[in-house]
Amino acid sequence: LNFKGYSTVPPPRQPILGFGSLLSEASARSTFPNLANFRLAKLNDFRRVMRHPAGVFFNRGIANLQSKEVSSLSVEPAPGNSFLVAAFDLPADELPAFYEREEEFFIVEAPIQELDGRQEERGLLCCAGSDDEYLARWGPEVFAERYGVHGLHTVWGWEGPILPCRVYLRHCILAATKPGDNVRQDFLDNTYLWDRKTTIGQHIAANPSIMEELPPESLRARYSG
């Protein structure tokens, strides 16, 4: 066999795409302190949706199952849609921790475009997954530990209304504000509730008190954009 021209050495850094709290470089660095080359880019043919519960919100005491304000953020294929994302490079040896942090997502490599349209590259993107994929990867015991214990029977099969976790949504909007008003407006206009019709901008206009929903003191630094 001739393997000339091939390499078994992984790339030293892997581009990661952020579309919520990671739109803020400060927020991204609080999670990934060794990131490099933070920049903004455009993601085409995906939609940003708040449609699934996050177990970590229950663990941190910021989810409200009674009001159904428990949802986190993911993306799903949607031809013709586009929105702004953050891209940054992560050391390859930190990828296992990235996959552990984003444990419920189906992670794909997606193309992004420089804002001036001149260059295109690819980065890892946290997409909506399925319960079957989650169970196959982590097993029923982990599902029970991270979701079942909170009275949740599904991650990705939620039917009917589910609303954003208030503290997390405020965090995302503050994060989107830091790169500039254009990024904030893009987040408000191009992020949707579970129905794929109501924008986050409309949801905030109807529920302005969300922006006054301070996180617990122990989470103040983490959930302030």
Helices and strands as residue ranges (DSSP letters): E 13-18, G 21-23, H 25-31, E 36-53, H 55-59, E 69-91, G 92-94, H 95-101, E 106-114, E 120-127, H 131-138, H 140-146, G 148-150, E 163-164, H 166-177, H 181-189, E 191-192, H 200-206, G 208-212, G 217-219
